[in-house]
Amino acid sequence: MTKAQQTARKKRANGVESRQRILDATVEIAGERGYQGTSIAAVSAKCGLPASSIYWHFADKDDLIAAVIERSFDTWLAEVALPDESQGTPLEQVVAMATKVAKSLVDAPDFLRLGLMLALERRPTEPRGRTVFLQVREVARAKIAETVSKLFPTLDENAVATVTTYAVAGADGLFVQREIDGDAVDLVALFELHARLVFEAATRLAARSGQ
C-alpha cells in the first residue's frame, strides 16, 4: 500500500469516527432538550468537534436528526424478526421477539423517542427527520404485518391491518409510559404481556374467519 493510500484510508477512518461522535452527541442533546432545543452549537460542544466538521457531514440540524433516526432504526429493525421455528411454539416465538424489541428500546430509545416527538408535531415545513421516521416506521409496520400473515394465514388483509395497528399502537403507548415514569415501568415485562394479548386477539380473529 502506498503512502497516499494509507493517508486516504486514515482520513476515511477518521471521518467515520467523527460522524459517529457527532451522532452520539446528538442523541444525548436531543434526549435532554428535544428537537427544538437541539442545535449545531450544542452538538459541537458535546462532541468536541467544530461546527464546520458537523456541517461537513450534515447539511443542517434536520439532516443530523434524520441520520440519528436512520442509524438507530437499522439496529432496532434487526430485532423485529421471529426466532427460528425450532425456538418454540408460535406464541413463544412472538413473545421472544417482543422481548428483544423491548430490550432494544431500553438500550437505545432514541429512534422511537425522537421519531414520536417529530411525528406529533405539526409544522408549516415538515422536518426531514419526521419524513424519515414515518418512512422507516412504515417499513417496520410492513414487517410486523408480514409476521401476522405468516402466523395467521386465514386472516384477510383488513384483519391483518387491524392486528398490526393494535400491535404498533400498544407498543407506542407502553414506550411513552416508560418515558414518563422511567424505570418504574418494566418495559420488557409489559411487551411480553402485550405480545400475548396481540396473539390472542389474532387467534380469535382467525377463528372467526375460519367459521
GIZI-V167078 format. One record per residue. RES is the residue in one letter. SS is DSSP state (hx for helix, st for strand, lp for the rest). PHI is phi in whole degrees, -180 to 180 (NA if undefined). D_LAST is the distance of its C-alpha to the last C-alpha in Angstrom with 2 decimals. Layout:
# GIZI-V167078
RES&SS&PHI&D_LAST  RES&SS&PHI&D_LAST
This chain:
# GIZI-V167078
M&lp&NA&69.96  T&lp&-75&72.42  K&hx&-63&73.38  A&hx&-64&71.76  Q&hx&-67&68.45  Q&hx&-63&68.69  T&hx&-64&69.38  A&hx&-64&66.43  R&hx&-64&64.08  K&hx&-63&65.43  K&hx&-64&64.91  R&hx&-63&61.27  A&hx&-62&60.70  N&hx&-64&62.41  G&hx&-65&60.35  V&hx&-65&57.06  E&hx&-63&58.34  S&hx&-63&59.48  R&hx&-61&56.17  Q&hx&-66&54.32  R&hx&-62&56.89  I&hx&-65&56.37  L&hx&-66&52.58  D&hx&-62&52.88  A&hx&-66&55.33  T&hx&-64&53.11  V&hx&-58&50.22  E&hx&-64&52.59  I&hx&-64&54.06  A&hx&-65&50.78  G&hx&-65&49.31  E&hx&-85&52.31  R&hx&-116&52.95  G&hx&79&49.84  Y&hx&-63&49.90  Q&hx&-63&52.59  G&hx&-86&54.88  T&lp&-84&54.69  S&lp&-140&57.68  I&hx&-62&59.32  A&hx&-62&62.34  A&hx&-66&60.34  V&hx&-65&58.59  S&hx&-60&62.00  A&hx&-65&63.48  K&hx&-72&60.63  C&hx&-89&60.58  G&lp&80&64.35  L&lp&-107&64.19  P&lp&-67&65.92  A&hx&-58&63.98  S&hx&-61&65.17  S&hx&-68&63.24  I&hx&-66&60.04  Y&hx&-69&60.58  W&hx&-68&61.23  H&hx&-91&57.65  F&lp&-134&55.91  A&lp&-66&56.72  D&lp&-164&56.23  K&hx&-60&54.41  D&hx&-63&51.18  D&hx&-64&51.27  L&hx&-66&51.91  I&hx&-63&48.97  A&hx&-61&46.67  A&hx&-66&47.96  V&hx&-61&47.26  I&hx&-63&43.63  E&hx&-64&43.26  R&hx&-64&44.92  S&hx&-71&42.90  F&hx&-65&39.62  D&hx&-59&40.27  T&hx&-69&40.68  W&hx&-68&37.61  L&hx&-62&35.30  A&lp&-61&36.16  E&lp&-86&34.41  V&lp&-86&31.05  A&lp&-153&29.84  L&lp&-69&27.74  P&lp&-65&29.97  D&lp&-59&29.96  E&hx&-58&27.09  S&hx&-72&29.77  Q&hx&-85&30.16  G&lp&132&27.32  T&lp&-70&23.59  P&hx&-54&21.61  L&hx&-63&22.05  E&hx&-63&25.73  Q&hx&-66&26.13  V&hx&-64&24.79  V&hx&-63&27.10  A&hx&-63&29.96  M&hx&-64&29.54  A&hx&-61&29.55  T&hx&-64&32.65  K&hx&-63&34.44  V&hx&-63&33.72  A&hx&-61&34.98  K&hx&-64&38.09  S&hx&-67&38.84  L&hx&-74&38.72  V&hx&-70&41.04  D&hx&-74&43.43  A&lp&-142&43.35  P&lp&-84&41.92  D&hx&-63&43.94  F&hx&-58&41.26  L&hx&-76&38.90  R&hx&-61&41.74  L&hx&-65&43.67  G&hx&-62&40.67  L&hx&-67&39.31  M&hx&-56&42.86  L&hx&-71&43.15  A&hx&-65&39.67  L&hx&-85&40.38  E&lp&-85&43.79  R&lp&-125&44.54  R&lp&-121&47.69  P&lp&-56&49.40  T&lp&-115&49.38  E&lp&-71&46.33  P&lp&-62&47.45  R&hx&-61&46.59  G&hx&-60&45.26  R&hx&-67&42.56  T&hx&-61&41.64  V&hx&-63&41.50  F&hx&-61&39.36  L&hx&-65&36.76  Q&hx&-68&36.78  V&hx&-72&36.41  R&hx&-65&33.81  E&hx&-66&31.68  V&hx&-62&32.19  A&hx&-65&30.90  R&hx&-61&27.91  A&hx&-64&27.05  K&hx&-67&27.46  I&hx&-66&25.09  A&hx&-61&22.45  E&hx&-63&23.02  T&hx&-66&22.50  V&hx&-61&19.18  S&hx&-63&17.99  K&hx&-67&19.43  L&hx&-78&17.82  F&lp&-130&14.30  P&lp&-64&14.17  T&lp&-83&10.56  L&lp&-74&11.78  D&lp&-82&13.37  E&hx&-60&17.03  N&hx&-66&16.85  A&hx&-66&14.69  V&hx&-62&17.13  A&hx&-64&19.98  T&hx&-65&18.91  V&hx&-64&18.73  T&hx&-64&21.96  T&hx&-61&23.73  Y&hx&-62&22.91  A&hx&-65&24.24  V&hx&-68&27.36  A&hx&-63&28.16  G&hx&-64&27.95  A&hx&-64&30.19  D&hx&-58&32.62  G&hx&-62&32.88  L&hx&-65&33.61  F&hx&-63&36.19  V&hx&-62&37.89  Q&hx&-60&38.05  R&hx&-70&39.85  E&hx&-62&42.17  I&hx&-79&43.10  D&hx&-101&43.48  G&hx&67&44.41  D&hx&-67&44.28  A&hx&-65&43.27  V&lp&-99&39.70  D&lp&-84&38.32  L&hx&-63&36.31  V&hx&-64&35.18  A&hx&-63&33.83  L&hx&-70&32.08  F&hx&-67&30.49  E&hx&-63&29.20  L&hx&-63&27.68  H&hx&-60&26.25  A&hx&-61&24.70  R&hx&-65&22.95  L&hx&-68&21.63  V&hx&-64&20.43  F&hx&-63&18.70  E&hx&-64&17.03  A&hx&-62&15.92  A&hx&-65&14.54  T&hx&-62&12.71  R&hx&-67&11.02  L&hx&-64&10.21  A&hx&-66&8.90  A&hx&-65&6.59  R&hx&-66&5.36  S&hx&-68&5.56  G&lp&-89&3.80  Q&lp&-77&0.00
